[in-house]
């Protein structure tokens, strides 16, 4: 089972992408983090599950001679029954009588599309923005995006307060080049207003072949709406990158209160002018929690140890999430074996599953000082990792509140071409805190509006680590 945690009230990477408990080769994928054949084969076939337990059945023939052997089905575990006769009678009536006169339906809608729309209506009735039926192309894009590359604009979008927002652009993507940033509202897509639009519908409009154009009407915080033209491209999804930052920082000197040997020094800073020294700070950017992130992160962490840098800055800004197992594995580099990484509650009885560190401690003596950069684009698996290291006192969070996605989705293969992403659980931090409302609160707040430098997050982290 693979769990994914993509973020964003129904977060989709517009190239498409998302967030995932292994084994990764299983038929079911669990997403934390982030679409969705013929009538008889798909729709009726779905109802046929457990057919031998049906109380009664009768056959209704459509004009296409498609047989529906199930009109009354057992639903749920409490013996509830539902009569499917109205559905099939409506289907048959429309088949026999509907004439596209004076309507916007100029041509006959293919049976396949009608089935897909029926399923989408069923899924929508659960009123969960993270539970999504994926049609063939979207399903394929979604699976590809968790592995490597895809064509599109390279942005993660989500739903917030009834509207579509940019969760964050991917590094080096057309969306980033066009100036899109976390929190931007998407008002129109090629002139089509997005009010009330589902995220999956928005994705269908935005994604497309490389080299083609899409125009988004964007409203950034405190600004007037503007049209942004973006040329779609091939998006390579990187896992990590790093930079070693040299910074001159003051040396914190302390003076002794007395001359008695063995007594502790005063914690009062020396009144003498502070000296400075050059320190190296290792900035490690983690862009996603994909299938390749674990190995990539291990290489980066090894590089950090070999670099001799005294402090680590882990950048999770704009990271929408990914595989839950990736977050657990990465947390294991910092936490002792058995330390709780995340708590998962699933099923009607809210059964608790506790995911713990594997104890793969790379640091033999002690974990270095760690600052984690977060913003409203940090979601799902990012929040799992950041929340675990924060609550265990291993890292200090720097930035703004995270997105706040505390649900787990499972990716189920309905057919070879169709998938269903369904919410199956809720997750909580090691201390049992849900981040669904408001996200994680950083220890050190950053106000981008009042910043005078190009990257106030990094500056705040270095100030903390050098203190």
N, C-alpha and C positions, 0 to 999 in steps of 0.2 A: 504494500500500500504506500502511495506517495502522497505526502501532504504538502500543500502549497499555501503560501500566505501572501498573495499579492495584495496589494493594497487597494485602496481607493474605492470606496463604495462601489464596487464593481470595477475594479481597476483593470484596464486593458492597456497594453503598450501599443501604441498606434503603429505598430509594425508587426505585430501584436506580441505581447509578452505577459508574464505573470510570476507568482510566488509559490516551493513544494516540500512524508515519512516513507522512507524507502521500503522495499526494493523498487528501484526505478524502472525495472523491466516488467513490473506487474501490470495487469490489465486495468487496475484501478489506481488512479493517482490522487493523492490528497494534497490539496493546495491550501496554503494558509493565506494575503499577498496576499490587478487582476482580477467555443460557441456551439457559442454555439451560435427500396425506398419508394418505395412504391407503397401505396396505401395498405394493401393486405400484408405486405412483408414487414412494414415498420410499425404503423400505428396499431393495427390489430394484433400484430405479433407481440407488441408491448403488453397489451391487455391479456394476452394468452398466458402469461406467467401464472402458474398455479391453476391452470384451467381445470384440472381434475377435481378441484375443490369447489367449483361453481355450483350454486344451488339450481340454476336453471339456465337454459339457453334456447335461442331460436335463431333462425337464419333470416337475414335481410339481404337481398341482392341489390347491388347498385347497377347502374347502367353499364358499368365496366365489368359486370359479373364478378365483382370482388365480394367475397363472402365474409360476413362478420359473425362468427359463431358465438360471440359473447355480447349479451345484452344486459345481463345482470351479473355483476362481479363482486367478489369478496374484497372489501377495501379495509385496510387497517387490521389490527390484531384483536379488536374488540367485537368482531362479528358484524360490523357495519356493512350493509349491502347497498349497492347503488345500481340503479337501472340505467343502462346506456342506450335504451331504445330511443329517447329523444334525440340523442346525437346523430344516430344513424338515419333517423327519419328526416332530420334537417338536412343531412348530407344528400339523401336521395331526392328530397324535394327540390333542393337547389340544382341538382343534376338534371332533373326533369323539366323544371319550370323557369329557371332564371334566364332572362334575356338581357344582355348588356345594352339597354336602350335608355338614353338620357342619364347615363352614369359615367363615372370616370373609368370604368372597367370596359375598355374598348375590345379587348381580346379575352378569350377564355383563359382562366387561371389554371395552370397545370395542376393535376392532382397532387403531385409531389409537393408543390408550393403550398397547397391548401393543407396538407398534412403537417408540414413544418409550422405553418401559422397556428394550427390547432395545438400543437405541442408547445409552441411559444406562449400561447394563451394560458395553457395549463400551468406552465412554469411561472408565468407572471402572477397567477392567482395566489402564489405563496408570498408575494410582496417582499421578496428578499433580493436586493440588488446584486448579491454575489452568486445567486443561483441562476445559472444561464444555460440554455440549450444552444449548442453550437452546430450550425450547418456545416457541410463538408469543407468549404474553403476556409472558414473561420477556425474550424477544428484543426485543420492541417496547419494553418498559420500559427495557431496557439502552441501546438506541439513543437514546431520548428523553432519558434522564438525562444523556448526554454533551452534550446541546444546551441544556437549559434548566431544565425543572421536572418534577416528578413527585409523585404522592401517596404518602405513607408516613410514617415517623417521622424520616427525615433522619439516619440513622446509617450509618457504614461498619463492616461487620463482617468478621472474618477468622478463620482457624483457627490456633491456636497450641498446641503440646504436646497435640494431640488434642482440644482443646476450642474452643468458640466464644468469641471476645472482641470487644469493641467497639474498633475501631481509632480511631474518633473521631466525635463528633457534628458535623453541619454547623452553622455559625453561624446562630442564630435558629431552629433546627429544634425540633420537639416533643421529640426526644431530648435536646437540650441543655437545654430547659426542664425536663425531667423529672430532670435531674441526672446523666445518663449521661456518663462520662468515658473517655478512652483507657485501655485495660487492664482494664476491667470484664469479668468473666466472665459469660456468659449461660448459666444453668443450666437454665432452663425457658422455654418460650414457650406462654402460655395453658395452663399445666399439663403440657405435653408436655416430658419430659426431653430434653436436647440431647446426651447422651452418645453419641458415635459418629455424630452427625448431620452430614451434609454442609452446607456453607455455602449451596448453592443451595436445599436443602430448608428451611433455616432462613428464607431470604429469602421463600419461598413462604408460610410461616406468619406472618411479621411484616408483610409488605406488605399493603396493603388500601386501601379507599376512605377519603377524607378524612371525618373526623367519627366514625369507628368506633374502638373501643378494642382495644388489645392489652396483655396483662399479661406482663411479663418478670420472671423471677426472676434478680436480679443479685447478684453478689458482688464488691464492690470489694476492693482489696488491704488485707489486715489487718482486714477486717470480716466480720460474719456476713451470710449471704444475706438479701436483702429483695425483696419484690415491688414492682415499679414499674409503675404504670398509665400508659399513654401514649395520648393521642388522636391518631390519624393526621391529617395535614394536607397541604396542597399545599406542596411544598417548592420554593422558588425557589433555584436554585443560583447564588450570586454568584461572581464571579471574583476581585474585589479590593476592598479598603477601606483607608483610611489614617487615621492620627491623628498630629497634630504634638504631641509631648510637650515641654513646657517644664520644664527641670530646673536647679536651682541646683547648680553643680558647682565644685569647687576649681580655681583657676588654678595650674597647675604652673609655678612660677618657678625659674629657674636662675641661678646666680651665676658670674661669671668667676673663674678661678683666678689670673689675673694681669692686668696692665694692658697687655700687649703687643698692639698692634693686629693684627688678623687671626688671632689664635689662637682656637681653638674654646672655647666655654664649657664649664664643668664640667657633668657629668651629675648631680652631686650636688644634690639639692633645696636651696633656700635655707632656712636655719634660721628665717627670719622667718615669722610666722604667715601661712598661705596665704590669699590673697584668693579670693573666689568671683565667679562670673559666671553669668548665665542663658544656657543654650544650648538650641537647638531640635534635637530628635531626631525624624526622620521614620520612623514605624512603618508599614510597608507590609505588609498582610496579603494573602497569596495563598492562596485557598481551594481552588483546583483548577487543573488544566492542561487546560481545556476548549477548545473551538473558538474561544471568545471571549477567552481569557486573554491572548493575545499583544497584541491591540489595547488591551485594558484595562490591561495592565501597562505598555505604552508610555505611555499617558496618565498613569498614576500616576508613572512615572519622570520624565516631563516636569514634572509638578507638583512633584516633589521638587526638581528643579533650580531651578525658579522660586521655590520657597519660601525658599531661602537657608539651609536647614538644613545643618549641617556633616556630619552622619553619617546613615547609612541603616540601619534595623533591618528586615530582611526576615523576616517571620513565616511559617514553613512548618509550624507546629504543627498536627497533625490533618489535614494535607493528604495525602490518599491517593494522589495522582498524577493521571494523565491521559495526554494525547497526548505522545509522546516529542518530536515536532517542536516542541511548545510549550516544552518544557524547553530544547531546543537554541536556539530563537529567543531566549528570555529570557536564557540564558547569553551569547548573542552581544552583548547590550547591555553586558556587562562585560569580555569577552575579545577580544583582537585576532584578526584574521582568520587562520584556520588552526589556532588553538589547539584541542587535543583536548577535546571535551566528554564523550564517552562511547565506549567500545569495545564492539562487539557481536560475539558469536561464535555462528554458526548452522550447522546441518547436521552430518552425521556427521563431516566433516573439520574441523569447528570453524573455518570460514572467518571471518576477521576483517573487520569493516566498521567503519571509524573515522569517527565523526560529529564534524565540526569546527565551530568558530564561523564565522558569516558575517561577523564583523567589523563589525557595526553599532554602532560605538562612539558612544554618546550623549555621553559625557564627553570633551571635546576635549583637556583637559590631562592629567588623571589621574583615576582612579576614586576616589571618596570612600571613607572608612573604612566598611566594611560588616560588620555582625554578622547572622548568620542564626540564628533561633530554631528549634530542632528538638525533637521528642519521639518517643515510640514510635508516635505516630500519623502521623509523617512517613514516607511510603513511596513507592516506585517513582520516578515522575518527580521527586518532591521530593528523593529521594536522589540522582538524577542531577544535578540542578541544584546542590544543596548540596555534593556530592562534588567536582564540577568546580571550583566557585569556591573551595572549601577547598584543593584540591591545587595550584591555580594561585596560591595566596597572595593571592587577591582578597578573601576573606571569612573571618571567624572564626566557627566554629560554637559556639553557646551552648545548653546544655540537657542533655538525656539522650539515650541511644542511640536511633537511629531504628529503624524496624520491621525492615528487612532483607529486601527483595524484589528479587532480581537476575535475574528472568526476564522474557522478552518474550512476549506473547501476540498472536496474529493472529486477528482476528474475520472468520470466513468465512461468507458467506451460503450456506446449504445449499439453501434455497428462499426464496421471498419472505417466508415467515413463520418459518423455522427458521434458527438460527445455531449455529456452533461456535466457541468460543473455545479456541484450541489454542496450547500453548507451542511457540515456534519458535526461540527463541534465549536466550542468557544475556548479560547486560551487565556491564561492569566500568568502574571509574573510569578517568580518564586515565592513572593510574599502574599500571593493571592489577589493581586490588584488587576482589575480589568482596565485596559487602555482604550476601550471602544469609544468612550466619550472624552474627548479632549487630548488624548494621546499621552505620551510621557512628558513630564515636566523636567527640563534641564536643571542641573545644579547651578550652572552659570548662564544667566540669560544674556542674549545678544540682541541688540536693537539695530537692525540694518538701517533704519531711517536716520539714526543719529550718528552712523559710522562715518569716520573720516578716511578710513583706509579702504583698499580694494577688497580685502577679505577679513572682515571683523571677527569671523568665527576662528580663523587660524590665529589671529592676533590675541584673542581672548584665551585660546588654549595655551599658547606659548607663555603668556603672562602668568597663567596658573601654574604651568609645569615648571617655570623658572623660579617660582616663588619659594 
